[in-house]
Amino acid sequence: MLTCEDLCAGYGRVDVLHGVSLSVRPDELVALIGPNGAGKTTALRTIVGLLRPTRGRVAFDGTPLPQGRMIFHTLTVRENLLLGAYRAPAGEIGGRMQTVLAAFPALADRLGQQGGTLSGGQQQMLAIARALMSNPALLILDEPSTGLAPTIVESIFGTLHDLHRRGTMVLLVEQNAHIALELASRAYVLEQGSIVAEGPAAALRQDARVMAAYLG
């Protein structure tokens, strides 16, 4: 469904990606892991169209990917969620709202609170919940565990596991290799802008190089 072929991209004259190819197949959760500065976020920005590649192509079921955005800080939690469902049939919005609030109960008590006044972890939950209001076929996440308490990380990744199990495709860009490889179906390892390893996540967890570099 999502196919990236031979992506090269960077900033100005500085090349960051060097021929990156990856894919996400139906019903898969795919992780992209690697050290800081490897080019993970640049890869994601190129995939969603925020950065123009100098070479290569990205296709999702034959159509360009839409660009995602952060939450609207001056709008309430409810308003942020409703904006996520702006293309949904009116009769489905209530059900989708119940589903995302069940996944993130911390938001249910804060529907009237401005998004910008939420904690960092709650804002991350709201960003994911708003994306889910559109009932996406593919969810792309960039480092969702960054700066969050372990209990919040556990909650977010538990929700991702449930989404994947229900059939949502997920591309997860994540520095925490432990949790990413536990969650993913397949994974890619990015170093210095190039894919250096790929395969089933279970196999990569046993790979000597991956274990030494990322799993301790």
N, C-alpha and C positions, 0 to 999 in steps of 0.2 A: 504493500500500500504506500509506504513512504520509501523512496529510493533517492539516495544521494550518490552521485557518481563523480569521482575525480575532482572534488572541490578544492579550489585554491582561492584563498582570500587573505586580506590583511588590511593594514591601515597606512594609507599613503604609499610609500615605497617599501614598507616593512611587510614582508610575507609572513603569515602566521600559520596558515593551513597549506599543506603540501600534498595534494592528491588524495583527500579523504573520501572514502566510499563506505557507506553503511546503509542498512535497511531496517525497517520495522514491518514485520509481516502481521497479517490479521491475528488478533488475540495474543500478541506478544507484549511483554514488557522488556524493553531493551535498555541497558545501562551503558553510558559512556563515562568511563573513569579515567583518571590520570592525575598527575601532580599539578600544583599551582603553576600557571604559566604554560601549560601544555597546549592550550588553544581550545579548551572545552567550550567556554562561553562564546568564543569567536565562531566555532562550529555551529552552535545553536543559533546565534544571531544570523548567520548565513542561511541556515535551513529555513528560518521563519521569514526571511526577506528583509531583515533590518540592515544587513550588510550585503552588498553586491559582490558575488564571486568574480574573480578574474578569469576563472576557468571552471568548467564542470556544470552540472545541472542538478536540480532538485525537483522531484515530482511526487505528488500525493494523489493517487487515484486519478492521475491525469490533469489535476488542477493545481494552481499555485496555493501555497499555505497562507492563511491570514496572519496578520501580525497581532501578537498579544500585548496587553498593557497592564500596568500596575493598578492598584485600587484607586478609587476617587476619594481622596482624603476628606473632602468637605461634605460628601454624601453619607447618609446613614448606611448601616449594614444592609438593611432591607433594600434601600435604593440601589446599592452596588449589586446585590443579587438580582434584582429585577432587570437591571441593565444587561446582565449576562444572558437573560432570557428574552431579549428584545425581539428576536425572530421566532420565538416559540409560539405555537397556537395558544390562544388565551386559556383554553380549557386544560392545558397541560402545566401551566405555570405553578399552580398551587401544589400539584403532586411533586414537581421537581424541587420546589422550595422545601417540602417536607423531607424529601430524600437527602438533600444536602445538609439540612439542619440535623437530621439524624446522624449523619456522618461526622458533623462538627457541632456537637451540642453546646460548646462554649459560645457559639454565635447566636444560639436561640435566645439567650437572655440579654442579648445586646443589639437587637434588631433596630432599635431607635438611636443607637449610639453612632456618632460620626466615625468613619473608618480611620481617620487620622489619629483618633484618641485611643485606638486599640493597642495592645502590646505587640511587639514584633512577631511573636508566635501566632497571635490572633489575626494579625494582618496577613500572614502567610496562609492561614486557614481560609480567610476571606477571599484571597486571590484565587486559590484553588476552587473553592466553593462557587465563586462567580463563573469560573471557566466551566464548571460542571453543569451550571444552569443552562448552558447551550446544548447539553447532551452531546458532547464532542465524540467523534469517532477516534480521534487521536489527541492525547494530552501530552504536551512537552513541558518539562520542568527543569529549571536551572538551579542546581544546588539548593533544594528545599530545606536541607538540614542546617544551613549556615546560620550560626549565631543563636540557635534555639536550644532550649533546655531539653535534656534527654527524654522527659515524659512527653513533651510536645512533638519531638521527632518521632517517637514511637507511635503516637496517635496519627500523625500525618502519613507515615509509611504503612500503618495498618489500613488506613483508608485506601491508599494506593493499591495495596494487595487485594482488597475487596473489589475495587474498580476493575483491576486486571482480571480477576476471577469471573466478573460479570461480562467481560468481553471488550472493555475499552483498551485500545492500544495506547501504550505509554512509552515515550522516549525520555529517559531520566539521565540528566547530566549531573554527576555527583562525585564529590571528592572523597566521601566516606565509602571506601571500597567494601568494607565489611558488610554494611547494610545494603548497599547497592547489589552486590553479588548474591546476597541471600534472597533478595526480592526478585531479581531479574530472571527472565527466560534465557536471554543471550546477552552478551556484553562485548564491548570494544574497549581496548586500552589505547589511549592517545598520549603520545610523548613527543614533544617538540614539533607539534603540528602534523604528525603522521600516525596512522594506525599501526601499532607494533604487535598487537595480539587481538584475536577475536575468537568467539566460539560460544558454546553453551556455558552459562554462568557457573554451573556445577563443575565443569571441567576447568575453568579458569581459577576456581577456588583451590584446585589441586595443582595448578601450574607452578613449578618451582620459582620461576622468575616473578610471577605475579605475587606469590606468597612472600617472597623476600622484599619486594619493593613496596607492597601496599597492605599486606595482611600481617606483617610482623613475623 
